[in-house]
Amino acid sequence: MAAPPSCNTVLNDLSPCLSYLSDKDPINLSTSCCHGIKELDKVVLEKKDRVTVCECIKSVLPEIGTIDNSRVQILLTKCGTKHKFLPRISSNMNCTK
């Protein structure tokens, strides 16, 4: 059984997507964004992994700023992930669900 991804890994994989998720880049999903999302998709097979990803995002949300949640699921779909591992992102999200 593999260890959950580190927060640094999560942030590195997710960082190319932040301008899209924060609605600062209304159109483009970069290749590096989809690559990072697909890398995360490979490691979120178990609930503990998804909780780790969620907690990491929640911990840096004050630095990231507002996320357009309508773009989260679009991102996962457009990048072709198997798992819908990103919840509605907010400072009060419950990462255990």
C-alpha distances in whole Angstrom, upper triangle without the diagonal:
4,7,9,12,15,18,20,18,18,22,23,21,23,26,28,28,30,33,33,31,34,36,38,37,39,38,36,32,31,29,27,27,25,23,22,21,19,17,16,16,13,11,12,10,10,13,11,11,14,16,15,17,20,20,20,23,25,25,27,29,32,32,31,34,34,32,34,31,33,32,28,28,30,28,25,27,29,26,24,21,19,18,21,19,22,24,27,27,30,30,30,27,25,21,20,21
4,7,9,12,15,16,14,15,19,19,18,20,23,25,25,27,30,30,28,31,34,35,34,36,35,33,29,28,26,24,23,22,20,18,18,17,14,13,14,11,8,10,10,10,12,11,9,13,14,13,14,17,18,18,20,22,23,24,26,29,29,28,31,32,29,31,29,31,29,26,26,28,25,23,25,27,24,23,19,18,17,20,17,20,22,26,25,28,28,28,25,23,20,19,21
4,6,9,12,14,12,13,16,17,17,19,21,24,24,25,29,29,27,29,32,33,33,35,35,32,29,28,26,24,23,22,20,18,18,17,14,13,14,12,9,10,11,10,12,9,8,12,12,10,12,15,15,15,18,20,19,21,23,26,26,25,28,29,27,30,28,30,28,25,25,28,25,23,26,27,24,24,20,20,18,20,17,19,21,24,23,25,25,25,23,21,18,17,19
4,6,9,12,10,10,13,15,14,15,18,21,21,22,25,25,23,26,29,30,30,31,31,29,26,25,24,22,20,20,18,16,15,15,13,10,12,11,7,8,10,9,10,7,5,8,9,7,8,11,12,11,14,16,16,18,20,23,23,22,25,26,24,26,24,26,25,21,22,25,22,20,23,24,21,21,18,17,15,17,13,15,17,20,19,21,21,22,19,18,14,14,16
4,6,8,6,7,10,11,10,12,15,17,18,19,22,23,21,23,26,27,27,29,29,26,23,22,21,18,17,17,16,13,13,13,10,8,11,10,7,8,11,11,12,10,7,9,10,7,7,11,11,10,12,15,15,16,18,21,20,19,23,24,22,24,23,25,23,20,21,23,20,18,22,23,19,20,17,17,15,16,13,14,17,20,18,21,21,22,19,19,15,16,18
4,5,5,6,9,10,11,12,14,17,18,18,22,23,21,23,26,27,27,29,29,27,24,23,22,19,18,19,17,14,15,16,13,11,14,14,11,12,15,15,15,12,10,12,12,8,8,12,11,8,11,14,13,13,16,19,18,18,21,23,21,24,23,26,24,21,23,25,22,20,24,25,22,23,20,20,18,19,15,16,18,21,19,20,20,21,19,19,16,17,19
4,5,5,6,8,10,10,12,15,16,15,19,20,18,20,23,24,24,27,27,25,22,21,21,18,17,18,17,13,14,16,13,11,15,15,13,13,16,16,16,13,11,12,11,8,7,10,9,5,8,11,9,10,13,15,14,14,18,19,18,21,21,24,22,19,21,23,20,19,23,24,21,22,20,21,19,18,15,14,16,18,16,17,17,18,17,17,14,16,19
4,5,5,6,8,10,10,13,15,15,18,20,19,20,23,23,23,26,27,24,21,20,20,16,15,17,16,12,14,16,13,12,16,16,14,15,18,19,19,16,14,15,15,11,10,13,12,9,10,13,12,11,14,16,14,14,18,20,19,22,22,25,23,20,22,24,20,20,24,24,21,23,20,22,20,20,17,17,19,21,18,19,19,21,20,21,18,20,22
4,5,5,6,8,10,12,14,15,18,19,18,20,23,23,23,25,25,23,20,18,17,14,13,15,13,9,11,12,9,8,12,12,11,12,16,17,17,15,12,13,14,11,9,13,13,10,11,15,14,13,16,19,17,16,19,21,20,22,22,24,21,19,21,22,18,18,21,21,18,20,17,19,18,18,15,15,18,20,18,20,20,22,21,21,18,20,22
4,6,5,6,8,11,12,12,16,16,15,17,20,21,21,23,23,21,18,17,17,14,12,13,12,8,9,11,9,7,11,12,10,11,14,15,15,14,11,11,12,9,6,9,10,7,8,11,12,11,13,16,15,13,17,18,16,19,18,20,18,15,17,19,16,15,19,19,16,18,15,17,15,15,12,11,14,16,14,17,17,19,17,18,15,17,19
4,5,5,6,9,10,10,13,15,13,15,18,18,18,21,22,19,17,16,16,13,11,14,13,9,10,13,12,10,14,15,14,14,18,19,19,17,14,14,14,12,9,11,11,8,8,11,11,9,11,14,12,11,14,16,15,17,18,20,18,15,18,19,16,16,20,20,17,19,17,20,18,17,14,13,16,17,14,16,16,19,18,19,16,19,21
4,6,5,8,10,11,14,15,15,16,19,19,18,21,21,19,16,14,14,10,10,12,11,8,10,12,10,10,14,15,14,15,19,20,21,19,16,16,17,14,12,14,15,11,11,15,14,12,14,17,14,13,17,18,17,19,20,22,19,17,19,20,16,17,20,19,16,19,17,20,19,19,16,15,18,20,17,19,20,23,21,22,20,22,24
4,6,7,8,10,13,14,13,16,18,18,18,20,19,17,13,12,12,8,7,9,8,4,6,9,7,7,10,12,12,13,16,18,19,18,14,14,16,14,11,13,15,12,11,15,16,14,15,18,16,14,17,18,16,18,18,20,17,14,16,17,13,13,17,16,13,15,14,16,16,16,14,13,16,18,16,19,20,22,20,22,19,21,22
4,6,6,7,10,11,10,12,15,15,15,17,17,15,12,11,12,9,7,9,9,6,6,10,10,8,11,13,13,14,17,19,19,18,15,14,15,14,10,12,13,11,9,13,14,12,12,15,14,11,14,15,12,14,15,16,13,11,14,15,11,12,15,15,12,15,14,16,15,14,12,11,14,15,13,16,17,20,18,19,17,20,21
4,5,5,8,10,10,11,14,13,13,16,17,14,12,11,12,9,7,11,11,8,10,13,13,12,15,17,17,17,21,22,22,21,18,17,18,16,13,14,15,12,10,14,14,11,12,14,12,9,13,14,13,15,16,18,15,13,16,17,13,15,18,17,15,18,17,20,19,18,16,14,17,17,15,17,18,21,20,22,20,23,24
4,6,7,8,10,11,13,12,11,14,14,11,9,7,9,6,5,8,9,8,9,12,12,13,15,17,18,19,22,24,24,24,20,19,21,19,16,17,19,16,14,17,18,15,15,17,15,12,15,16,14,15,16,18,14,13,16,15,12,14,16,15,13,16,16,20,19,18,17,15,18,19,17,19,21,24,22,24,22,26,26
4,6,5,6,9,10,10,9,12,12,10,7,7,10,8,5,8,10,8,8,12,13,12,14,17,18,18,21,23,23,23,20,18,20,18,15,15,18,15,12,16,17,14,14,16,15,11,13,13,11,12,13,14,10,10,12,12,8,11,14,12,11,14,14,18,17,16,15,13,15,15,14,16,18,21,20,22,20,23,23
4,5,5,6,8,8,9,11,13,11,10,11,13,11,9,12,14,11,11,15,16,15,17,20,20,19,23,24,24,23,21,19,20,18,15,15,17,14,11,14,15,12,11,13,11,8,9,10,8,10,12,13,11,10,14,13,11,13,16,15,14,18,17,20,19,17,16,13,15,14,12,14,16,19,18,21,20,23,23
4,6,5,6,5,5,8,10,9,9,10,13,12,10,13,15,14,14,17,19,18,20,23,23,23,26,28,27,27,24,22,23,22,19,18,20,18,15,17,18,15,13,15,13,10,10,10,9,10,13,14,11,12,15,14,12,15,17,16,15,19,19,23,22,20,19,16,18,17,15,16,18,21,21,24,23,26,26
4,6,5,6,5,6,8,7,7,9,12,12,9,11,14,13,13,16,18,17,18,21,22,22,25,27,26,26,24,21,23,22,18,18,20,19,15,18,19,17,15,17,16,12,12,11,9,9,11,11,8,9,12,10,9,12,14,12,13,16,17,20,19,17,17,14,16,15,14,16,19,21,20,23,22,26,25
4,5,8,8,9,11,10,9,12,15,14,10,12,15,14,12,16,17,16,17,20,21,20,23,24,23,24,21,19,20,19,16,15,17,16,12,14,16,14,12,14,14,10,10,8,5,6,7,9,6,7,10,10,8,11,13,13,13,16,16,19,18,15,15,12,13,11,10,12,15,18,16,19,19,22,22
4,6,8,9,12,12,12,14,17,16,13,16,18,17,16,19,21,19,20,24,24,23,26,27,26,26,24,21,22,21,18,17,18,17,13,14,16,14,11,12,12,8,7,6,5,6,9,10,8,10,13,13,12,15,17,16,17,20,20,23,21,19,18,14,15,13,11,12,14,17,17,20,20,24,23
4,5,6,9,10,11,14,17,17,14,16,19,18,17,21,22,21,22,26,26,25,28,30,28,29,27,24,25,25,21,20,22,21,17,18,20,17,15,16,15,12,11,9,7,6,10,10,8,11,14,12,12,15,17,16,17,20,21,24,23,20,20,17,17,15,14,15,18,20,20,23,23,27,26
4,6,9,10,11,13,17,17,14,17,20,19,18,22,23,22,24,27,28,27,30,32,31,31,28,26,27,26,23,22,23,22,18,20,21,18,16,16,15,12,11,10,10,10,13,14,11,14,17,15,14,18,19,18,18,22,23,26,25,23,22,19,20,18,16,17,20,23,22,26,26,29,29
4,6,6,8,10,14,14,12,15,17,17,17,20,22,22,23,26,27,26,30,31,31,31,28,26,27,27,23,23,25,23,20,22,23,20,18,19,18,14,14,13,12,11,14,14,11,13,16,14,13,16,17,15,16,20,21,24,24,22,22,19,21,19,18,20,22,25,24,27,27,30,30
4,6,9,12,15,16,14,16,19,19,18,21,23,23,23,27,28,27,30,32,31,32,29,27,28,28,24,24,26,25,21,23,25,22,20,21,20,17,16,14,12,11,13,12,10,13,15,12,12,16,16,14,16,19,21,24,24,21,22,19,20,19,18,20,23,25,24,28,27,31,29
4,7,10,13,15,13,14,17,18,17,19,22,22,22,25,27,27,29,32,31,32,30,27,29,29,25,25,28,26,23,25,27,24,22,24,23,19,19,17,15,13,15,13,11,14,15,11,11,15,15,12,14,17,19,23,23,21,22,20,21,20,20,22,25,28,26,29,29,32,30
4,6,9,11,10,11,14,15,15,17,19,20,20,23,25,25,28,30,30,31,28,26,28,27,23,24,26,24,21,24,26,23,22,24,22,18,19,18,16,14,16,15,12,14,15,12,10,14,14,11,12,15,17,21,22,20,21,19,21,21,20,23,26,28,27,29,28,31,30
4,7,8,6,7,10,11,11,13,15,16,16,19,21,21,24,27,27,28,24,22,25,24,20,21,24,22,19,22,24,21,20,23,21,17,19,18,15,14,15,14,11,12,13,10,8,11,12,8,9,12,14,18,18,17,18,16,19,19,18,21,24,27,25,27,25,28,28
4,5,5,7,9,10,11,13,14,16,17,19,21,22,24,27,28,28,25,23,26,24,21,22,24,22,20,23,24,22,21,23,21,18,20,20,17,17,18,18,14,14,16,13,11,13,14,11,10,13,15,19,20,19,19,18,21,21,20,23,26,28,26,29,27,30,29
4,5,5,6,9,10,11,12,14,15,17,19,20,23,26,27,27,24,23,26,24,21,23,25,23,21,24,26,23,23,26,24,20,23,22,20,20,20,20,16,16,17,15,12,13,14,11,9,12,14,17,19,19,19,19,22,23,22,25,28,30,28,30,28,30,30
4,6,5,6,9,10,10,12,14,15,17,19,22,24,25,25,22,21,23,22,18,20,22,20,18,22,23,20,21,23,21,18,21,21,19,19,20,20,17,16,17,16,12,14,15,13,10,14,14,18,19,19,18,18,21,22,21,24,26,28,26,28,26,28,28
4,5,5,6,9,10,11,12,15,16,17,20,22,23,23,20,18,21,19,16,17,20,17,15,19,20,18,18,21,19,16,18,18,15,16,16,17,13,12,14,13,9,10,13,11,8,12,12,16,16,16,15,14,17,18,17,20,22,25,23,25,22,25,25
4,5,5,6,8,10,10,12,15,15,18,21,22,23,19,18,21,20,16,18,21,19,17,20,22,20,20,23,22,19,21,20,17,17,17,17,13,12,13,11,8,8,10,8,5,8,9,13,14,14,14,14,17,19,18,22,24,26,24,25,23,25,24
4,6,5,6,9,10,11,13,15,17,20,22,22,18,18,21,19,16,19,21,19,18,21,23,21,21,25,23,20,22,23,20,20,20,20,17,15,16,15,12,11,13,11,8,10,10,13,15,15,15,15,19,21,20,24,26,28,25,26,24,26,26
4,5,5,6,9,10,11,13,16,18,19,19,16,15,18,16,13,15,18,15,14,18,19,17,18,21,19,17,20,20,17,19,18,19,16,14,15,15,11,11,14,13,10,12,11,14,14,14,13,13,17,19,18,21,22,25,22,23,20,23,23
4,5,5,6,9,10,11,14,16,17,18,14,13,16,15,11,13,16,15,13,17,18,17,17,21,20,17,19,19,16,17,16,16,13,11,12,12,8,7,11,10,7,9,7,11,10,11,10,10,14,16,15,19,21,23,20,21,18,20,20
4,5,5,6,9,10,12,16,17,18,14,14,17,16,13,16,19,17,16,20,22,21,21,25,23,21,23,23,19,20,19,19,16,14,14,14,11,9,11,11,7,8,6,9,10,11,11,12,16,18,18,22,24,26,23,23,20,22,21
4,5,5,7,9,12,15,16,16,13,13,16,15,12,15,18,16,16,19,20,19,21,24,23,20,23,23,21,22,21,21,19,16,16,17,14,12,14,14,11,11,9,11,12,13,12,13,17,20,19,22,24,26,23,23,20,22,22
4,5,5,6,10,12,13,13,9,9,12,11,8,11,14,12,12,16,17,17,18,21,21,18,21,21,18,20,18,19,17,14,14,16,13,11,14,15,11,12,9,11,10,11,9,10,14,17,16,19,21,22,19,19,16,18,18
4,6,6,8,11,12,13,10,9,13,13,10,13,16,15,15,18,20,20,20,24,23,21,23,23,19,20,18,19,17,14,13,15,12,9,12,13,10,9,6,7,6,8,7,10,13,16,17,20,22,23,20,20,17,18,17
4,6,7,10,13,14,10,11,15,14,12,15,18,17,17,20,22,22,23,26,26,24,26,26,23,24,22,23,21,17,17,18,16,13,15,16,13,12,9,9,9,12,11,13,17,20,20,23,25,26,23,22,19,19,19
4,6,8,10,10,7,8,12,10,10,13,15,14,15,18,19,20,21,25,24,23,25,25,23,24,22,23,21,18,18,20,17,14,17,19,15,15,11,11,10,12,10,13,16,19,19,22,23,24,21,20,16,17,17
4,6,7,8,5,5,9,9,8,10,13,13,14,16,18,19,20,23,24,22,24,24,21,22,20,21,20,16,16,18,16,13,16,18,15,14,11,10,8,9,7,10,13,16,17,20,21,21,18,17,13,14,14
4,7,9,7,8,11,12,11,14,16,17,17,20,21,23,23,27,27,25,27,27,24,25,22,23,22,19,18,20,19,15,17,20,17,15,12,10,8,11,9,13,15,19,19,22,24,24,20,19,15,15,14
4,6,5,7,9,10,11,13,15,16,17,19,20,22,23,27,27,26,28,27,25,26,23,24,24,20,19,22,21,17,20,22,20,19,15,13,10,12,10,13,15,19,19,22,23,22,19,17,13,12,12
4,5,5,6,9,10,10,12,14,15,16,18,20,21,24,25,24,26,25,23,24,21,23,23,19,18,22,21,18,20,23,21,20,16,15,11,12,9,12,13,16,17,19,20,19,15,13,10,8,9
4,6,5,6,9,10,10,12,14,15,16,19,20,23,24,23,25,25,23,25,22,25,24,20,21,24,22,19,22,25,23,22,18,17,14,14,11,13,14,18,18,19,19,19,16,13,10,9,10
4,5,5,6,9,10,11,13,14,15,17,18,22,22,21,23,24,21,23,21,23,22,18,18,21,19,17,20,22,19,19,15,15,12,13,9,11,13,17,16,19,19,19,16,14,11,11,12
4,5,5,6,9,10,11,12,14,16,16,20,21,19,21,21,18,20,17,19,19,15,15,18,17,14,17,20,18,17,14,13,10,10,6,8,9,13,13,15,16,16,13,12,8,9,9
4,5,5,6,8,10,10,12,14,15,18,20,19,20,20,18,20,18,21,20,17,17,21,19,17,20,23,21,21,17,17,13,13,9,10,10,13,13,14,14,14,11,9,5,6,8
4,5,5,6,9,10,11,13,14,17,18,17,20,20,19,21,19,22,21,17,19,22,20,18,21,23,21,21,18,18,15,14,11,11,12,15,14,15,15,15,13,12,8,9,12
4,6,5,6,9,10,11,12,16,16,15,17,18,16,18,16,19,17,14,15,18,16,14,18,20,17,18,15,16,13,12,8,8,10,13,11,13,14,15,12,12,9,11,12
4,5,5,6,9,10,10,14,15,14,15,15,14,16,14,17,16,13,15,18,16,15,18,20,19,19,16,17,14,12,8,7,7,10,8,10,11,11,8,8,6,9,10
4,5,5,6,9,10,13,14,14,16,16,15,18,17,20,19,16,18,21,19,18,22,24,22,23,20,20,17,16,12,11,11,13,10,11,10,11,9,9,6,9,11
4,5,5,7,9,12,12,12,14,16,15,18,17,20,19,16,18,21,18,18,22,23,21,22,19,21,18,16,13,11,12,14,11,12,11,13,12,12,10,13,15
4,5,5,6,10,10,9,11,12,11,14,13,17,15,13,15,18,16,16,19,20,19,21,18,20,17,15,12,9,10,11,8,9,9,11,10,12,10,13,15
4,6,5,8,10,10,11,12,11,14,14,17,17,14,17,20,18,18,22,23,22,23,21,22,19,17,14,11,10,11,7,7,6,8,8,9,8,12,14
4,6,7,9,10,11,13,14,17,17,21,20,17,20,23,21,21,25,26,24,26,23,25,22,20,17,14,14,14,11,10,8,11,11,12,11,14,17
4,6,5,6,9,11,12,16,16,20,18,16,20,22,19,20,24,24,23,25,23,25,22,20,17,14,15,15,11,11,9,13,13,15,14,17,19
4,5,5,6,8,9,12,13,17,16,14,18,19,18,19,22,23,22,24,22,24,22,19,17,13,13,12,8,8,7,10,11,14,13,17,18
4,6,6,8,11,14,15,19,18,17,21,23,21,22,26,26,25,28,26,28,25,23,20,17,17,15,12,10,8,12,13,16,16,20,21
4,6,9,11,15,17,20,19,18,21,23,21,22,26,25,24,27,26,28,26,24,21,18,18,17,13,12,11,15,16,19,18,22,23
4,7,8,12,13,16,15,14,18,19,17,19,22,22,21,24,23,25,23,21,19,15,16,15,11,11,11,15,15,18,18,21,22
4,7,10,12,15,14,14,18,19,18,20,23,23,22,25,24,27,24,22,20,16,16,14,11,10,10,14,15,18,18,22,23
4,7,9,12,12,12,16,16,16,18,21,21,21,24,23,25,23,20,19,15,14,12,9,8,10,13,13,17,18,21,21
4,6,9,8,8,12,13,12,14,17,17,18,20,19,22,20,16,15,12,11,9,7,8,10,13,13,16,16,20,19
4,6,6,7,10,11,11,13,15,16,17,19,19,21,19,16,16,12,12,9,8,10,13,15,14,18,18,21,20
4,5,5,7,9,10,11,13,15,16,17,17,19,17,13,13,10,9,6,6,9,12,14,12,15,16,19,17
4,6,6,7,9,11,12,13,15,16,16,18,17,13,14,12,11,9,10,12,16,17,15,18,19,21,19
4,6,5,6,9,10,10,12,14,14,17,16,13,14,11,11,10,11,13,17,18,17,19,19,22,20
4,5,5,6,9,10,11,13,12,14,12,9,10,7,8,7,8,12,15,16,14,16,16,18,17
4,5,5,6,8,10,11,10,12,11,7,9,8,9,9,11,14,18,19,16,17,17,19,17
4,6,5,6,8,10,11,13,13,10,12,11,12,12,14,17,20,22,19,21,20,23,21
4,5,5,6,8,9,12,12,10,11,10,12,12,13,17,20,21,19,21,19,22,21
4,6,5,6,6,8,8,7,8,8,11,12,13,17,20,21,18,20,18,20,18
4,5,5,6,9,10,9,11,11,14,15,16,20,23,24,21,22,21,23,21
4,5,8,11,12,12,14,14,16,17,18,22,25,26,24,25,24,26,24
4,6,10,11,11,13,13,16,17,18,22,25,26,23,25,23,25,23
4,7,9,10,12,13,16,18,20,23,26,27,24,25,23,24,23
4,6,7,9,11,14,16,18,21,24,25,21,22,20,21,19
4,7,9,12,14,17,19,23,25,26,22,22,19,20,18
4,5,9,11,14,16,20,22,22,18,18,16,16,14
4,6,8,11,13,16,19,19,15,15,14,15,13
4,6,10,11,14,17,17,13,13,11,12,11
4,7,7,11,14,14,11,12,10,12,11
4,6,9,12,11,8,9,8,11,9
4,6,10,10,7,10,10,13,11
4,7,8,6,10,10,13,13
4,5,5,9,10,14,14
4,6,9,10,14,15
4,6,9,12,12
4,6,9,9
4,6,6
4,5
4
